[in-house]
């Protein structure tokens, strides 16, 4: 469980560092939402 938290925090830090503009933040948030939705759909099956 601790490894998952560390990986999540690291990924969030990298994603935040990659956002250079407000539009970039919006695209990153949209991609993250799509990834979460896809993972949720996979868990349903």
C-alpha angles and dihedrals in degrees: 000000000000091000091054091052092048092048091048093050091047092049091048091051092050092047091049091050090051094057108095101164140026089253089053091053090052092051092047092049091048092050091048091050091050091050092051091047091049092050091049091051090050091052091053092059 
